[in-house]
C-alpha cells in the first residue's frame, strides 16, 4: 500500500496506542475528526507477525494516514523482520512499545519491563532502523518499580539517541510491574510531567512527546508552549473524541477547519456499509462511536440506541441514522420549534 505524502508534520499531536481500542475502525473514525493527528495501532507483537503470520493484524484503510504501527518484542532479529513487514504494509512509522505493564507483556520479556534493559532496547531499535526506511520511534515510561526516574530516564534516552532514535513518546508515570494491575498502572503511579519537560532540556535535538493525564486541547497546547515537541492523548480521545479531535487541526497545527461529530457520522456511513458488505458486524464499528456526543444534548439517547441495537442480527447504517436523528432533534433549541 502506498503511503500518502504529508505536507505538515503529523506528530505535534497523536492518539496513543490502546489495546482493544485503537483498532482500524477506531482509527478511521478518528481520521474523520482530524486530518493531521498521528494515529497509532494497538500493539502488535513481533512473534505474531513473524512466527504466526498474523498479517491480518496490519489491515488498515488508506485514509488512516498518517498512521504508525506499534510493535511489541525484545528480539532484535525478530523485531527487524516485523518492522520490515510493517513497512511493506504501508505504515508511516514503526514504534517499539517499552511501556505496557501487562502480565502477558512481562512474561514475553517486552513492554515496560524493557526499561530495565536499555542496552537491549538500543540493540532492538538499531536492528529495526537497519531493516526499514520508515522512521522507528519508541514509547516508554519514566521508569519501573524501584527505579529512580531521575537517573533511569536520562540514561535510557541517551541509549536511544545513540541507537539513532530521533523521536520518543514518554508516558510520565512509572510502571509497577508487581502489585498493580495494568488498569491501576494507568492511574495510581503519580504523574511527573516536569521530569519529561526537563528531558527536553537535556536532549534538545530529540523530539519528545508527552503522554499521561492529558485530557484537553488547552492542556496539550500548554505543553507545546512550554517547549515539548508533541503531545500524545489516550483515554480522553477515545471516550470524548470530538472534544479532543474536532479542533485539533486548527488549534494544534494551524491549518484546516474545525470538524463536527455530525459530519463524522455521515462520513462513517459508507464505511459501515462496506464493512457489513464484507461480512463484518455493525457493533465492531459503532462501539468506538459511543462517545462522539459526550457532554452534548442527545448523548444518552445516542449511546442507548447504538448499544441496544448494533449487535442485533441485520442491524445496519439505518440504526446509526436513527440515532443521529435523536441527537439532531434534541439539539434544536426549544424556541426554534
C-alpha positions as CSV (number, residue, x, y, z in Angstrom):
1,X,0.0,0.0,0.0
2,X,1.4,3.4,-1.0
3,X,1.6,5.9,1.8
4,X,0.1,9.4,1.4
5,X,2.6,12.2,1.5
6,X,2.1,14.7,4.3
7,X,2.7,18.4,3.9
8,X,2.5,19.1,7.6
9,X,4.4,17.2,10.3
10,X,1.8,15.0,11.9
11,X,3.4,14.4,15.3
12,X,2.6,17.6,17.2
13,X,-0.4,15.6,18.4
14,X,-1.0,11.8,18.4
15,X,-3.5,9.4,19.7
16,X,-1.9,6.8,22.0
17,X,-1.9,3.1,21.1
18,X,-4.5,1.4,23.3
19,X,-5.2,-2.3,23.4
20,X,-8.7,-3.3,22.4
21,X,-9.5,0.3,21.5
22,X,-7.4,1.7,18.7
23,X,-8.2,-0.8,16.0
24,X,-8.8,0.1,12.4
25,X,-12.4,1.1,12.9
26,X,-11.5,3.4,15.7
27,X,-8.7,5.0,13.7
28,X,-10.9,5.5,10.7
29,X,-13.4,7.4,12.9
30,X,-10.7,9.5,14.4
31,X,-9.4,10.4,11.0
32,X,-12.8,11.8,10.1
33,X,-12.4,14.2,13.0
34,X,-8.8,15.3,12.4
35,X,-6.8,15.0,9.2
36,X,-3.4,15.8,10.8
37,X,-3.3,14.0,14.1
38,X,-0.9,11.0,14.1
39,X,-2.8,7.7,14.8
40,X,-1.3,4.5,16.3
41,X,-2.4,0.9,16.0
42,X,-2.9,-1.3,19.0
43,X,0.3,-3.1,20.0
44,X,1.1,-6.0,17.6
45,X,3.7,-8.5,18.8
46,X,6.6,-9.2,16.6
47,X,6.2,-13.0,17.1
48,X,2.6,-12.8,15.9
49,X,3.7,-11.4,12.6
50,X,7.0,-13.3,12.1
51,X,6.2,-16.7,13.6
52,X,2.4,-16.6,13.5
53,X,1.9,-15.0,10.1
54,X,-1.0,-12.9,11.5
55,X,-0.8,-10.3,8.8
56,X,-4.5,-9.5,9.2
57,X,-3.4,-7.5,12.3
58,X,-1.9,-5.0,9.9
59,X,-5.1,-4.3,8.0
60,X,-5.8,-0.6,7.7
61,X,-7.7,1.8,5.4
62,X,-5.7,4.1,3.1
63,X,-7.5,7.1,4.7
64,X,-6.0,6.4,8.1
65,X,-2.6,8.0,7.2
66,X,-0.6,9.3,8.9
67,X,-0.7,6.0,10.9
68,X,2.0,4.3,12.9
69,X,2.4,0.6,13.8
70,X,3.3,-0.2,17.3
71,X,5.3,-3.4,17.8
72,X,6.0,-5.4,21.0
73,X,9.0,-7.6,21.3
74,X,12.5,-8.0,22.6
75,X,14.4,-10.0,20.0
76,X,16.3,-7.6,17.6
77,X,16.2,-10.0,14.7
78,X,12.5,-10.7,15.1
79,X,11.7,-7.0,15.6
80,X,13.7,-6.2,12.4
81,X,11.6,-8.7,10.4
82,X,8.4,-7.3,11.9
83,X,9.4,-3.7,11.1
84,X,10.1,-4.7,7.5
85,X,6.7,-6.4,7.3
86,X,5.1,-3.2,8.8
87,X,6.9,-1.0,6.2
88,X,5.7,-3.3,3.4
89,X,2.1,-3.0,4.8
90,X,2.4,0.8,4.3
91,X,2.8,2.2,7.8
92,X,4.3,5.6,8.1
93,X,6.2,4.8,11.3
94,X,7.2,1.8,13.4
95,X,7.1,2.3,17.1
96,X,8.6,0.0,19.8
97,X,6.5,-0.5,23.0
98,X,8.6,0.0,26.1
99,X,5.7,1.0,28.3
100,X,3.0,-1.7,28.5
101,X,2.9,-3.2,32.0
102,X,0.5,-6.1,31.4
103,X,1.3,-9.6,32.7
104,X,1.3,-11.0,29.2
105,X,3.8,-8.5,28.1
106,X,6.1,-9.1,31.1
107,X,6.0,-12.9,30.5
108,X,7.2,-12.2,27.0
109,X,10.1,-10.0,28.2
110,X,8.9,-6.9,26.4
111,X,6.9,-3.8,27.1
112,X,7.7,-1.8,30.3
113,X,10.0,-4.4,31.7
114,X,12.5,-3.4,29.0
115,X,13.1,-0.2,30.9
116,X,15.4,-2.4,32.9
117,X,17.4,-3.3,29.8
118,X,18.2,-0.1,27.9
119,X,21.1,-1.8,26.1
120,X,18.8,-4.5,24.7
121,X,16.3,-1.8,23.6
122,X,19.1,0.0,21.8
123,X,20.0,-3.2,20.0
124,X,16.3,-3.7,19.0
125,X,15.8,-0.3,17.6
126,X,19.1,-0.3,15.8
127,X,18.1,-3.5,14.1
128,X,14.7,-2.1,13.2
129,X,16.2,1.0,11.8
130,X,18.6,-1.0,9.7
131,X,15.7,-3.1,8.3
132,X,13.4,-0.3,7.2
133,X,13.4,3.1,5.6
134,X,10.4,4.5,7.6
135,X,11.1,6.2,11.0
136,X,11.5,4.0,14.0
137,X,10.3,5.5,17.3
138,X,10.0,4.4,21.0
139,X,7.2,4.8,23.6
140,X,8.4,4.4,27.1
141,X,7.7,5.0,30.8
142,X,9.8,7.2,33.1
143,X,10.9,4.0,34.9
144,X,9.6,0.9,36.6
145,X,9.3,-0.5,40.1
146,X,12.0,0.9,42.4
147,X,14.0,2.6,39.7
148,X,14.8,6.3,40.2
149,X,13.4,8.1,37.1
150,X,15.8,11.0,37.6
151,X,18.6,8.5,36.9
152,X,17.0,5.9,34.7
153,X,15.2,8.1,32.2
154,X,18.2,10.2,31.0
155,X,20.3,7.0,30.7
156,X,17.6,5.3,28.7
157,X,17.1,8.3,26.4
158,X,20.9,8.6,25.9
159,X,20.9,5.0,24.7
160,X,18.1,5.6,22.3
161,X,19.8,8.6,20.8
162,X,23.0,6.6,20.5
163,X,21.0,4.0,18.5
164,X,19.7,6.6,16.1
165,X,16.3,7.3,17.6
166,X,15.1,10.8,16.9
167,X,11.6,10.7,18.4
168,X,10.2,9.3,21.6
169,X,6.9,9.4,23.4
170,X,7.1,9.3,27.2
171,X,4.3,8.2,29.5
172,X,5.0,10.4,32.5
173,X,4.3,7.7,35.1
174,X,6.4,4.8,36.4
175,X,5.0,1.3,35.9
176,X,4.8,-1.0,38.8
177,X,5.2,-4.5,37.4
178,X,4.4,-6.1,40.7
179,X,1.5,-5.1,42.9
180,X,-0.6,-3.1,40.4
181,X,-2.8,-4.2,37.6
182,X,-2.5,-2.7,34.1
183,X,-5.5,-0.6,34.8
184,X,-4.1,0.6,38.1
185,X,-0.8,1.4,36.3
186,X,-2.7,4.0,34.2
187,X,-3.9,5.9,37.2
188,X,-2.1,5.2,40.5
189,X,1.6,5.9,39.9
190,X,1.9,9.7,40.2
191,X,2.4,11.8,37.1
192,X,5.7,13.6,36.7
193,X,5.2,15.9,33.7
194,X,8.1,18.2,34.9
195,X,10.6,15.3,34.6
196,X,9.6,14.9,30.9
197,X,10.0,18.7,30.4
198,X,13.4,18.5,31.9
199,X,14.4,15.8,29.5
200,X,13.7,18.2,26.6
201,X,16.3,20.4,28.2
202,X,18.8,17.6,28.4
203,X,18.1,16.3,24.9
204,X,17.2,19.4,22.8
205,X,17.6,17.6,19.5
206,X,15.4,14.7,20.5
207,X,11.7,15.0,19.5
208,X,9.8,14.4,22.8
209,X,6.1,13.8,23.0
210,X,4.4,13.7,26.5
211,X,1.7,11.2,27.4
212,X,-0.3,10.6,30.5
213,X,-3.2,12.5,32.2
214,X,-3.7,14.9,29.3
215,X,-7.5,15.5,28.9
216,X,-7.9,18.6,26.8
217,X,-6.5,20.6,23.8
218,X,-5.8,23.5,26.2
219,X,-3.6,21.3,28.2
220,X,-1.9,19.9,25.1
221,X,-1.2,23.5,23.9
222,X,0.3,24.4,27.2
223,X,2.8,21.5,26.9
224,X,3.7,22.6,23.4
225,X,4.1,26.2,24.5
226,X,6.5,25.0,27.3
227,X,8.8,23.5,24.7
228,X,7.8,19.9,24.2
229,X,7.6,18.8,20.5
230,X,4.4,16.8,20.7
231,X,1.5,15.6,22.9
232,X,0.1,12.1,22.9
233,X,-3.5,11.7,24.3
234,X,-5.1,8.4,25.2
235,X,-8.3,7.7,27.0
236,X,-9.8,11.2,26.7
237,X,-9.5,11.0,22.9
238,X,-11.3,7.6,23.0
239,X,-14.1,8.5,25.4
240,X,-14.7,12.1,24.1
241,X,-13.2,12.1,20.6
242,X,-15.0,15.2,19.4
243,X,-13.7,17.3,22.3
244,X,-10.1,16.3,21.5
245,X,-10.0,15.9,17.8
246,X,-12.6,18.3,16.2
247,X,-10.5,21.4,16.8
248,X,-7.1,19.7,16.7
249,X,-6.2,20.7,13.2
250,X,-6.7,24.5,13.5
251,X,-5.6,24.7,17.2
252,X,-2.6,22.4,17.2
253,X,-1.5,22.5,13.5
254,X,-2.8,25.9,12.5
255,X,-4.4,24.5,9.4
256,X,-7.8,23.4,8.3
257,X,-11.3,23.9,9.7
258,X,-12.9,22.6,12.9
259,X,-14.9,19.5,12.2
260,X,-18.1,18.2,13.8
261,X,-19.2,14.8,15.2
262,X,-22.3,15.1,12.9
263,X,-20.1,15.3,9.8
264,X,-18.1,12.4,11.1
265,X,-21.2,10.2,11.5
266,X,-22.2,11.0,7.9
267,X,-18.7,10.1,6.7
268,X,-18.8,6.8,8.6
269,X,-22.0,5.5,6.9
270,X,-20.3,4.4,3.6
271,X,-17.5,2.9,5.6
272,X,-20.1,0.9,7.7
273,X,-21.8,-0.2,4.5
274,X,-18.6,-1.5,3.1
275,X,-17.7,-3.2,6.4
276,X,-21.1,-5.0,6.5
277,X,-20.8,-6.0,2.8
278,X,-17.5,-7.6,3.7
279,X,-19.1,-9.8,6.4
280,X,-18.4,-7.5,9.3
281,X,-20.8,-6.6,12.2
282,X,-22.2,-3.2,12.9
283,X,-21.1,-3.2,16.6
284,X,-17.5,-3.7,15.6
285,X,-17.6,-0.1,14.3
286,X,-20.2,1.6,16.5
287,X,-18.6,0.5,19.8
288,X,-15.9,3.2,19.0
289,X,-18.6,5.8,18.3
290,X,-20.3,5.8,21.6
291,X,-18.6,8.9,23.0
292,X,-18.9,11.1,19.9
293,X,-21.5,13.3,21.5
294,X,-20.2,13.1,25.1
295,X,-21.5,16.1,27.1
296,X,-23.9,17.2,24.4
297,X,-27.7,17.1,24.1
298,X,-28.8,13.6,22.9
299,X,-25.6,11.8,24.0
300,X,-27.5,9.4,26.2
301,X,-30.0,8.5,23.5
302,X,-27.2,8.1,21.0
303,X,-25.4,5.6,23.3
304,X,-28.5,3.8,24.2
305,X,-29.7,3.2,20.6
306,X,-26.3,2.0,19.5
307,X,-25.6,-0.2,22.5
308,X,-29.0,-1.8,22.4
309,X,-29.3,-2.2,18.6
310,X,-25.9,-2.6,17.0
311,X,-25.5,-6.2,18.0
312,X,-28.9,-7.3,16.6
313,X,-28.5,-9.5,13.5
314,X,-29.2,-7.5,10.4
315,X,-28.5,-4.1,12.0
316,X,-27.1,-1.6,9.6
317,X,-26.4,2.0,8.9
318,X,-30.1,2.9,9.3
319,X,-29.7,2.4,13.0
320,X,-26.9,4.9,13.1
321,X,-29.1,7.3,11.0
322,X,-32.0,6.9,13.5
323,X,-29.7,7.5,16.5
324,X,-28.4,10.6,14.7
325,X,-31.9,11.8,14.2
326,X,-32.4,11.6,18.0
327,X,-29.3,13.8,18.6
328,X,-30.4,16.3,16.0
329,X,-33.9,16.6,17.4
330,X,-32.6,17.2,20.9
331,X,-30.0,19.7,19.7
332,X,-32.7,22.0,18.3
333,X,-33.4,25.0,20.7
334,X,-36.9,24.9,22.1
335,X,-37.7,28.4,20.8
336,X,-36.8,27.3,17.3
337,X,-39.6,24.7,17.1
